[in-house]
Amino acid sequence: MENSFLFSTALEQTAYLLILGKMLLALVLGGIIGLERELKHKPVGVKTCAIIAVTTCVLTIVSIQAAEHYAQVSDNIRTDPMRLAAQVISGIGFLGAGVILHKKNDAISGLTTAAIIWAAAAIGVATGAGFIFDAIIATLMILIAIRISPIVQRYVRRKTYKTVSYTHLRAHETEADLVC
């Protein structure tokens, strides 16, 4: 009897450590994405992304555990553990919409910040569901995309400028005249 109690306690402790590990990983991954935004002085930083990632992680864990619990309680109760995660993603859209601004000159800002909010939520859901590799790879890819996009934009602008400049050459001008 005593051995079964100890074994049960050890299993519970392992489950708690797994939950703690998932939530800590969500905190770190969300914080990494938030740090990148904070370094660029954007409105959504470490705190916001970490909170979103941890919260969506815990909601996903609760959703999965609730589905498992109620499946054991009764054969008549069936739930979809990802249903709550789907609702989380929809709700995150409202947070994202709040950071998108339409300026007077018809410029729209905040789209990347809104996408980061959505990404932090997705990373939290993936971590909470146990898809650790997916969450880590997604975090790395998001960081790569954020870091590479300015380089690509500069390259495209430079190519566009050259194309526009060439079309405005007069008959007696050369490419060297444009450089000067």
C-alpha atoms as an extended CHARMM CRD file, in Angstrom:
* protein
*
       180  EXT
         1         1  MET       CA              0.0000000000        0.0000000000        0.0000000000  PROA      1               0.0000000000
         2         2  GLU       CA              2.7560000000        2.4080000000        0.9390000000  PROA      2               0.0000000000
         3         3  ASN       CA              4.6980000000        1.6660000000       -2.2800000000  PROA      3               0.0000000000
         4         4  SER       CA              1.6690000000        2.4740000000       -4.4580000000  PROA      4               0.0000000000
         5         5  PHE       CA              1.2730000000        5.7940000000       -2.6370000000  PROA      5               0.0000000000
         6         6  LEU       CA              4.9270000000        6.6660000000       -3.2160000000  PROA      6               0.0000000000
         7         7  PHE       CA              4.6600000000        5.6370000000       -6.8630000000  PROA      7               0.0000000000
         8         8  SER       CA              1.5330000000        7.7610000000       -7.2690000000  PROA      8               0.0000000000
         9         9  THR       CA              3.2560000000       10.7090000000       -5.6400000000  PROA      9               0.0000000000
        10        10  ALA       CA              6.2980000000       10.2870000000       -7.8920000000  PROA      10              0.0000000000
        11        11  LEU       CA              4.0610000000       10.2580000000      -10.9750000000  PROA      11              0.0000000000
        12        12  GLU       CA              2.2610000000       13.3610000000       -9.8080000000  PROA      12              0.0000000000
        13        13  GLN       CA              5.5690000000       15.0900000000       -9.1180000000  PROA      13              0.0000000000
        14        14  THR       CA              6.8040000000       14.1540000000      -12.5970000000  PROA      14              0.0000000000
        15        15  ALA       CA              3.6020000000       15.5300000000      -14.1220000000  PROA      15              0.0000000000
        16        16  TYR       CA              3.9980000000       18.7490000000      -12.1530000000  PROA      16              0.0000000000
        17        17  LEU       CA              7.6220000000       19.0680000000      -13.2250000000  PROA      17              0.0000000000
        18        18  LEU       CA              6.5800000000       18.5630000000      -16.8450000000  PROA      18              0.0000000000
        19        19  ILE       CA              3.9520000000       21.3040000000      -16.5110000000  PROA      19              0.0000000000
        20        20  LEU       CA              6.4780000000       23.5840000000      -14.8390000000  PROA      20              0.0000000000
        21        21  GLY       CA              8.9930000000       22.8560000000      -17.6130000000  PROA      21              0.0000000000
        22        22  LYS       CA              6.4520000000       23.6690000000      -20.3280000000  PROA      22              0.0000000000
        23        23  MET       CA              5.4690000000       26.9120000000      -18.6580000000  PROA      23              0.0000000000
        24        24  LEU       CA              9.0910000000       27.9450000000      -18.0930000000  PROA      24              0.0000000000
        25        25  LEU       CA              9.8980000000       27.2100000000      -21.7390000000  PROA      25              0.0000000000
        26        26  ALA       CA              6.8980000000       29.2650000000      -22.8670000000  PROA      26              0.0000000000
        27        27  LEU       CA              8.1260000000       32.0860000000      -20.6150000000  PROA      27              0.0000000000
        28        28  VAL       CA             11.6250000000       31.9500000000      -22.1290000000  PROA      28              0.0000000000
        29        29  LEU       CA             10.5060000000       31.6450000000      -25.7630000000  PROA      29              0.0000000000
        30        30  GLY       CA              7.9040000000       34.3990000000      -25.4070000000  PROA      30              0.0000000000
        31        31  GLY       CA             10.4670000000       36.5390000000      -23.6160000000  PROA      31              0.0000000000
        32        32  ILE       CA             13.0120000000       36.0610000000      -26.4090000000  PROA      32              0.0000000000
        33        33  ILE       CA             10.5660000000       37.3030000000      -29.0180000000  PROA      33              0.0000000000
        34        34  GLY       CA              9.5160000000       40.1630000000      -26.7540000000  PROA      34              0.0000000000
        35        35  LEU       CA             13.1340000000       41.1240000000      -26.1320000000  PROA      35              0.0000000000
        36        36  GLU       CA             13.6940000000       41.5580000000      -29.8540000000  PROA      36              0.0000000000
        37        37  ARG       CA             10.6980000000       43.8990000000      -30.0390000000  PROA      37              0.0000000000
        38        38  GLU       CA             11.7400000000       45.7750000000      -26.9210000000  PROA      38              0.0000000000
        39        39  LEU       CA             15.2330000000       46.3700000000      -28.3010000000  PROA      39              0.0000000000
        40        40  LYS       CA             13.5360000000       48.0880000000      -31.2410000000  PROA      40              0.0000000000
        41        41  HSD       CA             11.4510000000       50.2100000000      -28.8220000000  PROA      41              0.0000000000
        42        42  LYS       CA              8.1620000000       48.6660000000      -29.9560000000  PROA      42              0.0000000000
        43        43  PRO       CA              5.0320000000       48.7230000000      -27.7670000000  PROA      43              0.0000000000
        44        44  VAL       CA              4.9150000000       44.9630000000      -27.2120000000  PROA      44              0.0000000000
        45        45  GLY       CA              7.9890000000       43.7820000000      -25.3500000000  PROA      45              0.0000000000
        46        46  VAL       CA              9.2930000000       41.1050000000      -23.0220000000  PROA      46              0.0000000000
        47        47  LYS       CA              6.5080000000       41.3390000000      -20.4380000000  PROA      47              0.0000000000
        48        48  THR       CA              3.6540000000       41.2320000000      -22.9250000000  PROA      48              0.0000000000
        49        49  CYS       CA              5.0260000000       38.3890000000      -25.0380000000  PROA      49              0.0000000000
        50        50  ALA       CA              6.0250000000       36.3630000000      -21.9750000000  PROA      50              0.0000000000
        51        51  ILE       CA              2.5960000000       36.8130000000      -20.3920000000  PROA      51              0.0000000000
        52        52  ILE       CA              0.8430000000       35.8380000000      -23.6180000000  PROA      52              0.0000000000
        53        53  ALA       CA              3.0340000000       32.7540000000      -24.1110000000  PROA      53              0.0000000000
        54        54  VAL       CA              2.6830000000       31.5460000000      -20.5040000000  PROA      54              0.0000000000
        55        55  THR       CA             -1.0600000000       32.1960000000      -20.3960000000  PROA      55              0.0000000000
        56        56  THR       CA             -1.7730000000       30.3920000000      -23.6430000000  PROA      56              0.0000000000
        57        57  CYS       CA              0.5040000000       27.5790000000      -22.4940000000  PROA      57              0.0000000000
        58        58  VAL       CA             -1.3950000000       27.0960000000      -19.2440000000  PROA      58              0.0000000000
        59        59  LEU       CA             -4.7500000000       27.3130000000      -21.0290000000  PROA      59              0.0000000000
        60        60  THR       CA             -3.6260000000       24.6030000000      -23.4370000000  PROA      60              0.0000000000
        61        61  ILE       CA             -2.3750000000       22.3990000000      -20.6000000000  PROA      61              0.0000000000
        62        62  VAL       CA             -5.6590000000       22.8410000000      -18.7310000000  PROA      62              0.0000000000
        63        63  SER       CA             -7.6480000000       22.1050000000      -21.8690000000  PROA      63              0.0000000000
        64        64  ILE       CA             -5.7490000000       18.8720000000      -22.5450000000  PROA      64              0.0000000000
        65        65  GLN       CA             -5.9000000000       17.7600000000      -18.9060000000  PROA      65              0.0000000000
        66        66  ALA       CA             -9.6070000000       18.5380000000      -18.6990000000  PROA      66              0.0000000000
        67        67  ALA       CA            -10.2920000000       16.4770000000      -21.8190000000  PROA      67              0.0000000000
        68        68  GLU       CA             -8.3080000000       13.5650000000      -20.3500000000  PROA      68              0.0000000000
        69        69  HSD       CA            -10.0110000000       13.8990000000      -16.9560000000  PROA      69              0.0000000000
        70        70  TYR       CA            -13.5550000000       13.9710000000      -18.3030000000  PROA      70              0.0000000000
        71        71  ALA       CA            -12.8430000000       11.0860000000      -20.6620000000  PROA      71              0.0000000000
        72        72  GLN       CA            -11.9530000000        9.0090000000      -17.5790000000  PROA      72              0.0000000000
        73        73  VAL       CA            -14.9790000000       10.1800000000      -15.5810000000  PROA      73              0.0000000000
        74        74  SER       CA            -17.5810000000        9.1080000000      -18.1080000000  PROA      74              0.0000000000
        75        75  ASP       CA            -17.7550000000        7.4280000000      -21.4940000000  PROA      75              0.0000000000
        76        76  ASN       CA            -20.4810000000        9.9060000000      -22.4900000000  PROA      76              0.0000000000
        77        77  ILE       CA            -18.2900000000       12.9870000000      -22.0890000000  PROA      77              0.0000000000
        78        78  ARG       CA            -16.0260000000       13.7230000000      -25.0210000000  PROA      78              0.0000000000
        79        79  THR       CA            -14.2030000000       17.0140000000      -25.4360000000  PROA      79              0.0000000000
        80        80  ASP       CA            -11.7560000000       18.3460000000      -27.9840000000  PROA      80              0.0000000000
        81        81  PRO       CA             -8.6780000000       19.5590000000      -26.1190000000  PROA      81              0.0000000000
        82        82  MET       CA             -7.7010000000       21.9510000000      -28.9030000000  PROA      82              0.0000000000
        83        83  ARG       CA            -11.0470000000       23.7100000000      -28.8570000000  PROA      83              0.0000000000
        84        84  LEU       CA             -9.8920000000       26.0890000000      -26.1430000000  PROA      84              0.0000000000
        85        85  ALA       CA             -6.6450000000       26.7380000000      -28.0320000000  PROA      85              0.0000000000
        86        86  ALA       CA             -8.6720000000       27.7370000000      -31.0940000000  PROA      86              0.0000000000
        87        87  GLN       CA            -10.6290000000       30.2060000000      -28.9820000000  PROA      87              0.0000000000
        88        88  VAL       CA             -7.4040000000       31.5830000000      -27.5340000000  PROA      88              0.0000000000
        89        89  ILE       CA             -6.0880000000       32.3200000000      -31.0210000000  PROA      89              0.0000000000
        90        90  SER       CA             -9.3290000000       34.1290000000      -31.8820000000  PROA      90              0.0000000000
        91        91  GLY       CA             -9.1600000000       36.1530000000      -28.6860000000  PROA      91              0.0000000000
        92        92  ILE       CA             -5.5460000000       37.0860000000      -29.3130000000  PROA      92              0.0000000000
        93        93  GLY       CA             -6.7480000000       38.6950000000      -32.5470000000  PROA      93              0.0000000000
        94        94  PHE       CA             -8.4310000000       41.3790000000      -30.4480000000  PROA      94              0.0000000000
        95        95  LEU       CA             -5.1490000000       42.1980000000      -28.7220000000  PROA      95              0.0000000000
        96        96  GLY       CA             -3.4380000000       42.3410000000      -32.1000000000  PROA      96              0.0000000000
        97        97  ALA       CA             -6.1150000000       44.6010000000      -33.5220000000  PROA      97              0.0000000000
        98        98  GLY       CA             -5.5320000000       46.9920000000      -30.6600000000  PROA      98              0.0000000000
        99        99  VAL       CA             -1.9340000000       47.6500000000      -31.6960000000  PROA      99              0.0000000000
       100       100  ILE       CA             -2.6580000000       48.2540000000      -35.3750000000  PROA      100             0.0000000000
       101       101  LEU       CA             -2.8990000000       51.9530000000      -36.1000000000  PROA      101             0.0000000000
       102       102  HSD       CA             -4.2090000000       53.7170000000      -39.1890000000  PROA      102             0.0000000000
       103       103  LYS       CA             -2.4390000000       57.0310000000      -39.5800000000  PROA      103             0.0000000000
       104       104  LYS       CA             -3.6590000000       60.1390000000      -41.3590000000  PROA      104             0.0000000000
       105       105  ASN       CA             -1.4420000000       59.5450000000      -44.3740000000  PROA      105             0.0000000000
       106       106  ASP       CA             -3.0910000000       56.1460000000      -44.9530000000  PROA      106             0.0000000000
       107       107  ALA       CA             -0.0350000000       54.3620000000      -43.5480000000  PROA      107             0.0000000000
       108       108  ILE       CA             -0.7380000000       51.3960000000      -41.3490000000  PROA      108             0.0000000000
       109       109  SER       CA              1.5990000000       50.5910000000      -38.4680000000  PROA      109             0.0000000000
       110       110  GLY       CA              1.6800000000       47.8860000000      -35.8630000000  PROA      110             0.0000000000
       111       111  LEU       CA              1.1700000000       44.8970000000      -38.1480000000  PROA      111             0.0000000000
       112       112  THR       CA              4.4330000000       43.2520000000      -37.0910000000  PROA      112             0.0000000000
       113       113  THR       CA              3.6120000000       43.8830000000      -33.4510000000  PROA      113             0.0000000000
       114       114  ALA       CA              0.1710000000       42.3060000000      -33.9470000000  PROA      114             0.0000000000
       115       115  ALA       CA              1.8150000000       39.3310000000      -35.6470000000  PROA      115             0.0000000000
       116       116  ILE       CA              4.2390000000       39.0040000000      -32.7320000000  PROA      116             0.0000000000
       117       117  ILE       CA              1.3080000000       38.8590000000      -30.3020000000  PROA      117             0.0000000000
       118       118  TRP       CA             -0.2480000000       36.1060000000      -32.3850000000  PROA      118             0.0000000000
       119       119  ALA       CA              3.0880000000       34.2780000000      -32.6150000000  PROA      119             0.0000000000
       120       120  ALA       CA              3.6400000000       34.4340000000      -28.8480000000  PROA      120             0.0000000000
       121       121  ALA       CA              0.2040000000       32.8740000000      -28.3810000000  PROA      121             0.0000000000
       122       122  ALA       CA              0.9600000000       30.1260000000      -30.8950000000  PROA      122             0.0000000000
       123       123  ILE       CA              4.2540000000       29.3680000000      -29.1670000000  PROA      123             0.0000000000
       124       124  GLY       CA              2.4230000000       29.1310000000      -25.8530000000  PROA      124             0.0000000000
       125       125  VAL       CA             -0.1680000000       26.7550000000      -27.3270000000  PROA      125             0.0000000000
       126       126  ALA       CA              2.5090000000       24.5890000000      -28.9490000000  PROA      126             0.0000000000
       127       127  THR       CA              4.5140000000       24.4430000000      -25.7240000000  PROA      127             0.0000000000
       128       128  GLY       CA              1.4410000000       23.6800000000      -23.6310000000  PROA      128             0.0000000000
       129       129  ALA       CA              0.4160000000       20.8860000000      -25.9910000000  PROA      129             0.0000000000
       130       130  GLY       CA              3.8890000000       19.3860000000      -25.6830000000  PROA      130             0.0000000000
       131       131  PHE       CA              5.1640000000       20.2950000000      -29.1340000000  PROA      131             0.0000000000
       132       132  ILE       CA              8.4300000000       21.6160000000      -27.7330000000  PROA      132             0.0000000000
       133       133  PHE       CA             10.5130000000       21.2020000000      -30.9030000000  PROA      133             0.0000000000
       134       134  ASP       CA              7.8550000000       23.0270000000      -32.9020000000  PROA      134             0.0000000000
       135       135  ALA       CA              7.7720000000       25.9120000000      -30.4210000000  PROA      135             0.0000000000
       136       136  ILE       CA             11.5600000000       26.2950000000      -30.4280000000  PROA      136             0.0000000000
       137       137  ILE       CA             11.8080000000       26.1530000000      -34.2340000000  PROA      137             0.0000000000
       138       138  ALA       CA              8.9320000000       28.6410000000      -34.5810000000  PROA      138             0.0000000000
       139       139  THR       CA             10.6850000000       31.0270000000      -32.1930000000  PROA      139             0.0000000000
       140       140  LEU       CA             13.9180000000       30.7830000000      -34.1640000000  PROA      140             0.0000000000
       141       141  MET       CA             12.1490000000       31.2770000000      -37.5010000000  PROA      141             0.0000000000
       142       142  ILE       CA             10.2600000000       34.3030000000      -36.2020000000  PROA      142             0.0000000000
       143       143  LEU       CA             13.4950000000       35.8610000000      -34.9720000000  PROA      143             0.0000000000
       144       144  ILE       CA             15.1740000000       35.1490000000      -38.3130000000  PROA      144             0.0000000000
       145       145  ALA       CA             12.2730000000       36.7000000000      -40.2100000000  PROA      145             0.0000000000
       146       146  ILE       CA             12.3150000000       39.8020000000      -38.0190000000  PROA      146             0.0000000000
       147       147  ARG       CA             16.0960000000       40.2000000000      -38.3330000000  PROA      147             0.0000000000
       148       148  ILE       CA             16.3290000000       39.4700000000      -42.0740000000  PROA      148             0.0000000000
       149       149  SER       CA             13.3600000000       41.5770000000      -43.2070000000  PROA      149             0.0000000000
       150       150  PRO       CA             15.1930000000       44.9470000000      -42.9340000000  PROA      150             0.0000000000
       151       151  ILE       CA             18.0500000000       43.5590000000      -45.0460000000  PROA      151             0.0000000000
       152       152  VAL       CA             15.6230000000       42.3120000000      -47.6890000000  PROA      152             0.0000000000
       153       153  GLN       CA             13.7480000000       45.6230000000      -47.6510000000  PROA      153             0.0000000000
       154       154  ARG       CA             16.9720000000       47.5820000000      -48.2020000000  PROA      154             0.0000000000
       155       155  TYR       CA             17.9440000000       45.2750000000      -51.0560000000  PROA      155             0.0000000000
       156       156  VAL       CA             14.5310000000       45.6110000000      -52.7190000000  PROA      156             0.0000000000
       157       157  ARG       CA             14.5480000000       49.3920000000      -52.3210000000  PROA      157             0.0000000000
       158       158  ARG       CA             18.0250000000       49.5920000000      -53.8500000000  PROA      158             0.0000000000
       159       159  LYS       CA             16.9490000000       47.4540000000      -56.8280000000  PROA      159             0.0000000000
       160       160  THR       CA             13.7470000000       49.4690000000      -57.2330000000  PROA      160             0.0000000000
       161       161  TYR       CA             15.6960000000       52.7380000000      -57.1320000000  PROA      161             0.0000000000
       162       162  LYS       CA             18.0930000000       51.5090000000      -59.8300000000  PROA      162             0.0000000000
       163       163  THR       CA             15.2080000000       50.3680000000      -62.0220000000  PROA      163             0.0000000000
       164       164  VAL       CA             13.4180000000       53.6910000000      -61.6560000000  PROA      164             0.0000000000
       165       165  SER       CA             16.6670000000       55.5750000000      -62.2380000000  PROA      165             0.0000000000
       166       166  TYR       CA             17.4730000000       53.6600000000      -65.4260000000  PROA      166             0.0000000000
       167       167  THR       CA             14.0890000000       54.4300000000      -66.8870000000  PROA      167             0.0000000000
       168       168  HSD       CA             14.7670000000       58.1340000000      -66.4250000000  PROA      168             0.0000000000
       169       169  LEU       CA             18.1030000000       58.1700000000      -68.2490000000  PROA      169             0.0000000000
       170       170  ARG       CA             18.2520000000       60.5490000000      -71.1230000000  PROA      170             0.0000000000
       171       171  ALA       CA             19.7870000000       59.4180000000      -74.3770000000  PROA      171             0.0000000000
       172       172  HSD       CA             23.1770000000       61.0480000000      -73.6880000000  PROA      172             0.0000000000
       173       173  GLU       CA             23.3910000000       59.9430000000      -70.0030000000  PROA      173             0.0000000000
       174       174  THR       CA             25.0710000000       56.7830000000      -68.7850000000  PROA      174             0.0000000000
       175       175  GLU       CA             24.7740000000       54.7030000000      -65.6520000000  PROA      175             0.0000000000
       176       176  ALA       CA             27.9250000000       56.4080000000      -64.3300000000  PROA      176             0.0000000000
       177       177  ASP       CA             26.0920000000       59.7720000000      -64.5020000000  PROA      177             0.0000000000
       178       178  LEU       CA             23.4990000000       58.3890000000      -62.0690000000  PROA      178             0.0000000000
       179       179  VAL       CA             26.0870000000       57.4200000000      -59.4790000000  PROA      179             0.0000000000
       180       180  CYS       CA             27.5770000000       60.9140000000      -59.3130000000  PROA      180             0.0000000000
